[in-house]
């Protein structure tokens, strides 16, 4: 009975070591799946999986969670501010832009002189 406890403990330590190494070094799994029929591509799926600690991911230049509005409150606020600024810019451009003349009226004026 003691042998089973020792064996289980060694397996847990081994798993913890493996997990620590994977998170420290990082692991990347990539693959593409393409489904074609008579040489016509119907579906293309690109799979990318990165398993790493946050520190390791950032050292590799991966930091998408910092700007994802679903994961970051500050990014959500910036996305809303950006939306409001775009709407304001659209209103300002519409107010400043000269009214468009019909094409036929502009052509008659240039040909009549």
SULFEN-V709567 format. One record per run of one state. SS is the DSSP state (hx for helix, st for strand, lp for the rest). FROM is the first residue (numbers start at 1). TO is the last residue. If there is no record, write none. Layout:
ss=(SS	SS)
from=(FROM	FROM)
to=(TO	TO)
//
This chain:
ss=(lp	hx	lp	st	lp	st	lp	hx	lp	hx	lp	hx	lp	hx	lp)
from=(1	2	26	27	38	40	52	54	60	64	67	73	97	103	113)
to=(1	25	26	37	39	51	53	59	63	66	72	96	102	112	113)
//
